[in-house]
Structures are given as C-alpha cells and as structure tokens.
Amino acid sequence: MSPREALRVALQAIVANRLRSFLTTLGVVIGVMSVVLLVSIGQGARSEITGAIEGLGSNLLFVLPGDGDFGGPPTRSRFTLDDVDALERALPGAGPRVSGQVVGTEPVSAEGERVVTTVNGVSAGHERVVDRVIARGQGFVASDVVAARRIAIIGSDVAETLFAGSDPIGRSVTIGGSRYRVVGVLERVGSSAFGPSPDRDVLIPLTAALRLLSVTNVDAIFVRADSTDAIEDDVRLVRSILAQRHDPDEFSVFTQEEIVGVIDTILNILTFFLAAIAGISLLVGGVGVSNIMLVSVSERTREIGLRKALGARTRDVTAQFLLEAVALTGLGGLLGLGLGVGLARLVAAVSPVPAEVTTWSVLLALGVSMLVGLVFGVLPARRAGRLDPVEALRHD
C-alpha cells in the first residue's frame, strides 16, 4: 500500500467516526490552543517591555543600586544628590546628560478630581536625558532643583483626569498635601499592560521629591552618552567616579543593550515555562489518542485480518494506523491553532495585555501535535500490524 493510499484510508476511518475523532483530538486542540495563546502573550510582553526600554534611546546608561543580580533581593540605594552632582561635573556636554530619580506613589488632586499616580523626582533636563517629550509648557531648569520649587510636569492622562480637557499650564495641583504649579504636560506615550502607564507619571524637581517623600537617597541615576561609540568610555568613567564614593558592590552600571538582554532572557524563560505548562494538555491528549486507537484496533480486528489475508503486509497495516493517529492529532492541531490565533488577537484587541503570534510558536504547536500522534500512535499501530490474520478473521 502506497503512503497516499494509506493516508486516504486513515482519513476515511476518521470521517466514519466523526464524534469519536473529535472527542479524541479535544485534548490536542486545547493543548495547541493553550501553547499558541500563552506563547503569544509571553512574546507580546517581551516586545512591549523591551520596546519601552529601547524607546528611551540607545545611548542611555542605567546606574542602579546593588551588584546587578536581578534574581536577588532588592538593594537599598545609597546614591545621594552629591553623587548626581559629581557625575554632572565629570560628564559635561552640550545638554543635560545626567538625571537622578526618586520614585513614590502619591495622590494628586485638583478641582475636585483625584488620582493616585507615580511621582518621579528628577533632575533638570530629565526629559531630554530619557527621551520624553514635553507636549506643552516647559521642563525644569537647574535653579528649580536647587530651590526645590513646587512645580510639576504631568502626564497626559493626569491632565485629562484632573482638568477635563482644559489647559493645565499655570494651574495648581495638590500632591501628597502640598500644592504644586503645573509647568508642563508630557506627550502621550500609550498605556502599558505591565506596570503603571507612563501617561500617569508626574515629574517634580528631585529636591522637592526628597522632601515630599521624606527620603534622603536617590533611587537611580540615568546617564546619556554623547554617542554610541562613547558608551563604553562613559561606563568606565561613571564606575570610576562612583567607586570613589561607594563600595563597587553597592552599585551597577548597565547599558541599554545589557538591560534588554537580561529582560529578554527572563521573559524567554517565562515564555518557555508557559509553553511547557500548556504542553501538558498535549501529553494528556496523546494518552487519549493512544487509548482510542487501541479501541479502534480492537473494533477493526476482522478488517485487519481481511486486509492481511488479501496480501497487506505488516508494515502496511502499521503505517495505516500510525498515519491515522498522526492525522487525528494533526487535524486537532490545526483546529487548536485557529482557536489560539483567534483568542490571541481577541486578547490583544479588547484588553491591555499584549499578544503577538509568532511563526515559530505556530510551527512548534503543529509540529508537537503531530509528534504526539506519532509517539502515542506507535503502540496501537504495532499491535494492529502484528495481528495474526487467521486469529483476526475469527474475532467476533
């Protein structure tokens, strides 16, 4: 029997038992659908987070507390305003190149409206260091930070919530019980499914934030290199300056590429485990396929005996049942793939959770579904092929 003829016979057997075939492949359908959906969400999260970091600019350096072990416990920052000032003096340039940052969550209210936002204390020119655009108004200057002026730059969502479409420039907002004058509105960036939306940020001078949040240390420092070629030189310079002021184990300096690489590795591992968890249902589906194929062999014993009596070889019968198992799981894989892609697009359309269907996840899901049929169809196929034609024809 040719492979084409064996496949035709296998498909006829599947069609002849439609309900049983569907129930047999249900586990495979659910498994493939889960793999495609979860991998799509994991891939979407990876693209969104890495895209947000890359959007800060390719020449940005991140100076963070701790030894750079992202898997360890959080490290208390020991950075101070003096550290920020020392880096500013050592890294002169045509524009702002260094910005300290301290972060807190505070209620912000104005004209009877209230919203809880992320309050960022930043240095003068912070928006130019991290590539944020001020859509209206102006940013902070050095004198604003020195004098700890109570002024604020608010995100677009905060502006719309508190001022209902009117111009907020020059108006007052209350942050943590203190009044601040709005001097700028940040350009809209877009919502994020992971972490607070940058459109809900509020920026105030770094010194004012230290007073507002009752802290003395700066959480992080951002440094912009003059060019891509100067990044490594700036990394060495920043480490050298801070090493004179702190123990080298108390801080780490990362390039954007390093940060993206670490996050990429973490999210790839997460995506792998999501796919592995979803793949368990594929194994369950494979067991179901094996059981039903064994039942099919038992029901069709006389048919097998007749085929062998008419000249069908052992390998012909084995190939027929093996192709039937692979066809079952392959069809289940196609159905699960359609459902998975559809659900992924629905999730991306109606929720803030990103989902990105990738070619490799589609091929992986289909390949694994057919492999399941191949592996779990071997035992029933071998049993069918080894049946003695005389005994098979006597079977009731």
C-alpha positions in Angstrom: 0.0 0.0 0.0 1.4 3.4 -1.0 1.6 6.2 1.6 -1.0 8.1 -0.4 -3.4 5.2 -0.2 -2.7 4.6 3.5 -3.5 8.3 4.2 -6.7 8.0 2.3 -7.8 5.0 4.2 -6.8 6.7 7.5 -8.9 9.8 6.7 -11.9 7.7 5.7 -11.7 6.0 9.1 -11.6 9.4 10.9 -14.6 10.7 8.9 -16.6 7.5 9.5 -16.3 8.1 13.3 -16.6 11.9 13.4 -17.8 12.4 17.0 -15.2 9.9 18.4 -12.5 11.5 16.3 -13.4 15.0 17.6 -13.5 13.9 21.3 -10.2 12.0 20.8 -8.5 15.2 19.5 -10.1 17.5 22.1 -7.0 17.3 24.4 -4.8 18.1 21.4 -7.0 21.0 20.4 -6.9 22.5 23.9 -3.1 21.9 24.2 -2.3 23.6 20.9 -4.6 26.5 21.6 -3.0 27.0 25.0 0.5 26.8 23.7 -0.2 29.4 20.9 -2.1 31.7 23.2 0.3 31.7 26.2 3.4 31.9 23.9 1.7 34.9 22.1 1.1 36.7 25.4 4.7 36.0 26.6 6.1 37.2 23.2 3.9 40.3 23.4 5.1 41.1 26.9 8.7 40.7 25.7 8.2 43.0 22.8 6.3 45.7 24.8 8.8 45.8 27.7 12.0 45.7 25.5 10.4 48.3 23.2 9.7 50.6 26.1 13.4 50.4 27.2 14.7 50.8 23.7 12.4 53.9 23.3 14.5 55.6 26.0 17.3 55.9 23.4 20.3 53.7 22.5 22.8 55.8 24.3 21.3 55.7 27.8 23.1 54.2 30.8 21.3 53.0 33.9 23.1 53.4 37.3 21.2 51.2 39.8 21.8 50.1 43.4 23.1 46.6 44.0 25.5 44.2 42.3 23.4 43.6 39.2 21.9 40.3 40.3 18.3 40.7 39.1 17.3 37.5 40.8 18.4 38.6 44.3 16.6 40.6 46.9 16.1 44.4 46.4 19.0 46.5 47.4 18.6 49.8 49.3 20.0 52.7 47.3 22.9 54.7 48.8 23.0 57.3 46.0 22.8 60.9 47.1 22.4 64.3 45.4 26.2 64.7 45.7 26.6 61.6 43.5 24.4 63.1 40.9 26.3 66.4 41.1 29.7 64.6 40.8 28.6 62.9 37.6 27.2 66.1 36.2 30.6 67.8 36.7 32.5 64.9 35.2 30.3 64.5 32.2 29.9 67.9 30.6 28.1 68.2 27.3 26.0 70.5 25.1 22.9 69.5 27.0 21.8 67.6 30.1 23.4 64.2 30.4 22.7 63.1 34.0 19.4 62.8 35.9 18.8 61.4 39.3 15.4 59.9 40.1 13.4 59.1 43.2 10.1 57.4 42.8 7.0 57.3 45.0 3.2 56.8 44.8 1.1 59.8 45.9 -2.4 61.1 45.5 -2.7 64.0 43.1 -5.8 66.2 43.1 -7.2 69.4 41.5 -10.6 71.0 41.2 -12.4 68.2 43.0 -10.8 65.4 41.0 -8.2 62.9 42.5 -5.9 60.3 41.0 -3.2 58.2 42.6 -0.1 58.4 40.4 3.6 57.6 40.2 5.5 60.7 41.4 9.0 61.0 40.0 11.6 63.4 41.4 14.0 64.2 38.6 16.9 66.5 37.8 16.7 69.4 35.4 16.5 68.3 31.8 15.4 64.8 32.7 13.0 64.6 29.8 16.0 65.1 27.4 18.1 62.5 29.1 15.4 59.8 28.9 13.8 61.0 25.6 10.5 62.1 27.0 8.8 64.9 25.0 7.0 67.8 26.7 4.0 68.5 24.6 3.0 71.8 26.3 4.8 74.1 28.6 8.4 73.7 29.7 10.8 71.4 31.7 12.8 72.1 34.8 15.9 74.2 34.9 18.8 73.9 37.4 17.5 76.7 39.6 14.2 74.8 40.1 16.1 71.8 41.5 18.4 73.9 43.7 15.5 75.9 45.1 13.2 72.8 45.4 10.4 74.7 43.7 7.0 73.2 43.9 6.3 72.8 40.2 5.2 69.8 38.3 5.2 68.3 34.8 2.2 66.0 34.5 1.3 63.1 32.1 -1.4 63.4 29.5 -3.8 61.0 31.4 -3.3 63.0 34.6 -4.0 66.3 32.8 -7.2 64.9 31.2 -8.4 63.4 34.5 -7.8 66.5 36.7 -8.6 69.3 34.2 -11.1 67.7 31.9 -9.6 68.9 28.7 -8.8 72.4 29.7 -5.2 73.8 29.7 -3.5 72.8 32.9 -0.4 75.1 32.4 -0.2 77.5 35.3 -2.9 75.7 37.3 -2.2 74.1 40.7 -2.4 70.5 41.8 -2.1 69.1 45.3 0.5 66.3 45.6 0.7 64.5 48.9 -0.9 67.5 50.7 1.4 70.1 49.1 0.4 72.5 46.2 2.5 72.5 43.0 2.1 74.6 39.9 1.9 72.8 36.6 4.5 74.0 34.1 4.4 71.2 31.5 2.4 68.3 30.1 4.2 65.2 28.8 3.4 63.9 25.3 1.2 60.8 25.3 3.2 57.5 25.1 0.4 54.9 25.4 -0.9 52.6 28.0 1.2 49.7 29.3 -0.1 46.2 30.4 3.0 45.9 32.7 3.5 48.4 35.4 2.0 51.9 35.7 1.3 53.8 32.5 3.9 56.4 31.7 1.0 58.7 30.8 0.1 58.8 34.5 3.5 60.0 35.6 4.0 63.2 37.5 7.5 64.8 37.5 8.7 67.2 40.2 12.2 68.6 41.0 14.4 66.0 42.6 15.0 68.0 45.8 11.3 68.7 46.2 10.6 64.9 45.9 13.1 64.1 48.5 11.3 66.5 50.9 7.8 65.3 49.8 8.7 61.6 50.2 10.8 62.1 53.3 13.8 60.3 51.9 17.5 61.2 51.6 18.7 58.8 48.9 18.2 58.8 45.1 16.7 55.6 43.7 18.6 55.5 40.3 20.7 57.7 38.1 20.4 57.9 34.3 23.3 59.0 32.1 23.2 59.8 28.4 26.3 59.1 26.4 27.3 61.6 23.7 27.3 58.9 21.1 27.1 55.1 20.7 30.9 55.0 20.3 31.3 56.8 23.6 29.2 54.4 25.7 32.0 52.2 27.0 34.2 55.2 27.9 31.3 56.7 29.8 30.6 53.4 31.6 34.2 53.2 32.8 34.1 56.9 33.9 30.8 56.5 35.8 32.1 53.4 37.6 35.4 55.1 38.4 33.7 58.2 39.9 31.1 56.2 41.9 33.8 53.7 43.1 35.5 56.6 44.8 32.3 57.4 46.7 30.8 53.9 47.3 31.8 50.3 47.6 31.7 48.8 44.0 29.4 46.1 45.2 26.8 48.7 46.1 26.0 49.8 42.6 25.9 48.6 38.9 26.1 50.4 35.6 24.2 48.9 32.7 23.9 49.9 29.1 20.5 49.7 27.4 21.7 46.6 25.5 22.5 44.8 28.7 19.2 45.7 30.4 17.3 44.5 27.3 19.4 41.3 27.2 18.6 40.5 30.9 14.9 41.2 30.5 14.9 39.2 27.2 16.4 36.2 28.9 13.9 36.4 31.8 10.9 36.7 29.5 12.1 33.9 27.2 12.4 31.6 30.2 8.9 32.6 31.4 7.5 32.0 27.9 9.2 28.6 27.8 7.6 27.6 31.1 4.2 28.9 29.9 4.5 26.8 26.8 5.6 23.8 28.9 2.7 24.1 31.2 0.3 24.3 28.3 2.1 21.3 26.6 1.0 19.1 29.5 -2.5 19.0 28.0 -0.9 17.8 24.7 0.5 14.9 26.6 -2.9 14.2 28.1 -4.4 14.4 24.6 -1.7 12.0 23.4 -2.7 9.4 26.0 -6.3 9.8 24.9 -5.3 9.2 21.3 -3.4 6.1 22.2 -6.4 4.7 24.1 -8.9 5.4 21.4 -6.6 3.9 18.7 -6.3 0.7 20.8 -10.1 0.6 20.9 -10.1 1.1 17.2 -7.7 -1.7 16.6 -9.9 -4.0 18.7 -13.1 -3.0 16.8 -11.4 -3.4 13.4 -9.7 -6.7 14.1 -11.7 -8.6 11.4 -10.9 -5.8 8.9 -7.2 -6.1 9.7 -7.4 -9.8 9.3 -9.1 -9.5 5.9 -6.5 -7.0 4.7 -3.6 -9.2 5.7 -5.3 -12.2 4.1 -5.6 -10.3 0.9 -1.8 -9.6 0.9 -1.4 -6.5 3.1 2.0 -6.6 4.8 2.6 -6.0 8.5 4.2 -2.6 7.7 1.2 -1.6 5.5 -1.2 -2.1 8.4 1.2 -0.4 10.9 1.6 2.6 8.6 -2.2 2.9 8.1 -2.9 3.1 11.8 0.1 5.3 12.5 -1.0 7.7 9.8 -4.5 7.7 11.3 -3.1 8.7 14.7 -0.9 11.4 13.1 -3.8 12.7 11.0 -6.1 12.8 14.1 -3.6 14.9 16.1 -2.7 17.0 13.0 -6.3 18.0 12.5 -6.6 18.7 16.2 -3.5 20.8 15.9 -5.0 22.8 13.0 -8.2 23.4 14.9 -6.3 24.4 18.1 -4.1 26.7 16.1 -7.1 28.5 14.6 -8.6 28.9 18.1 -5.3 30.0 19.6 -4.6 32.6 17.0 -8.1 33.9 17.2 -8.0 34.2 21.0 -4.6 35.9 20.9 -5.9 38.5 18.6 -9.1 38.9 20.7 -7.0 39.4 23.8 -4.8 42.0 22.1 -7.8 43.8 20.8 -10.0 44.0 23.9 -7.5 44.1 26.8 -4.3 45.9 27.7 -2.5 42.5 27.7 -0.3 42.3 24.6 -0.3 39.2 22.4 2.0 38.6 19.5 1.6 35.5 17.4 4.9 34.3 16.1 5.7 31.9 13.2 7.9 29.8 15.5 5.1 29.2 18.0 2.7 28.2 15.2 5.2 25.7 13.8 6.1 24.5 17.2 2.5 23.8 18.2 1.7 22.0 14.9 5.0 20.0 15.0 4.4 18.9 18.6 0.8 17.9 17.9 1.9 15.7 15.0 4.8 14.3 17.1 2.3 13.4 19.8 0.3 11.4 17.3 3.4 9.7 16.0 4.7 8.8 19.5 1.3 7.7 21.0 0.2 6.0 17.8 3.2 3.6 17.7 1.8 1.1 20.2 -1.7 0.7 18.6 -0.1 0.6 15.2 2.4 -2.1 16.1 -0.4 -4.1 17.8 -2.5 -3.9 14.6 0.4 -4.8 12.4 1.3 -7.9 14.5 -2.2 -9.4 14.4 -2.3 -12.9 13.0 -4.7 -12.9 10.0 -6.3 -16.3 10.9 -6.9 -15.2 14.5 -8.1 -11.8 13.4 -10.7 -13.3 11.0 -12.0 -15.5 13.8 -12.5 -12.4 16.0 -16.2 -11.6 16.8 
